[in-house]
Amino acid sequence: MNADSRVLSYLRSQPMRRGDLQTAVGLTESGLEEALLSLRTLGYRIEDQGDTLVLISPPDRLLPDEIGVYLATRWLGRACYCFGAVSSTMDVARRLASGGAPDGTLVVAERQTSGRGRVGREWLSPPNLGIWCSMIFPAIAGVSPGALAHIVAAGVVAALRARGILLVAVKWPNDVVISPLDQEGELPEWADALPRHWPTSAVVPAQKVAGILIEGESPADAGREVERRLIVGLGVNVNHRSDDFPPELRHSATSIRLCCRHVPGEGERDTAQLNRAEVLATILRETESRFDAARNGTAAESAALVREWNNLSLVVGRRVQIFEAGAALSGRALAIQPDGALVVQVGNAKRTLYSGSLSVRVDEAGASASSLAPELPRRVFPVR
């Protein structure tokens, strides 16, 4: 812990006289002044009240010291790099991985100038509104890139549900979506139902709140079994208001702030900002517990994870349209497999689809529960 962090740690607990703080931290008078200047430059509001220093408020920025306040993981996010702006957190994380950064290393940026999603799509990353980050995971047997995407998605869903957002689901292969009905005040009677039982009016207009991207440590090795580690990119819309999205995305994108039932407000209920560091720390905790279960857990725990993926899926049990190589096929999504693949009934045949090879869209005409998809026990994997 450097001098800035030590000073901040003491001031978080209580106001302190300058002399007492110097002694506690082990700094000279000039050293303390340098630390205070550094913290104030980052945006920490620290006031001099006579001879006493008082921390009034932290900045609205994702910084290691802010994330660390809420972090409750063993290894995920413990090594943390935060930037004001980068081209892409994926590129930074890959360079760190190649340089020997430990598993669990987290790279966060307030803004990305060239953020990307799946299949090279652009990911808009406006400053100070969302969580734009990448994480380094070990590539291990039994946890494929597709499975890892579902592990992270389930972690995001758990964090959103902790904020009172109930109508949230995972749209295979890598999107977390929220039904706009969750922004209208009273929840419908079916709010506790699995996403496969949601009515068409909730499924078709579901809006994206988060996206996940999985790449190999080396671009040339992406998708190969020889990968030593995987880079997971995560983008979460947190404090966006409606007009923070481009007009062409306002019908298809949303934010936690626009949907959060624990935040009082008027109109869109977006008058209060969420603490992004706290949201990120919750996602990291939920993700770590699931990843550890996948690599070290019992067979029953691994099976519970797969049940959770199926229970959270927006597409399982529904008719879907598959767009591949310029052609569109229709079928019914049956289940998500332990490797994250989606099994779809197309005519008389079953096809196994893997993340990154195609796009899946819910077919409005067939957005009803399927008798072909067996009911799965409703169990959410517990937080360790």
Summary of the structure (lengths in Angstrom):
residues: 384
radius of gyration: 22.3
end to end distance: 26.8
largest distance: 79.9
contacts: 1259
relative contact order: 0.12
helix: 36%
strand: 25%
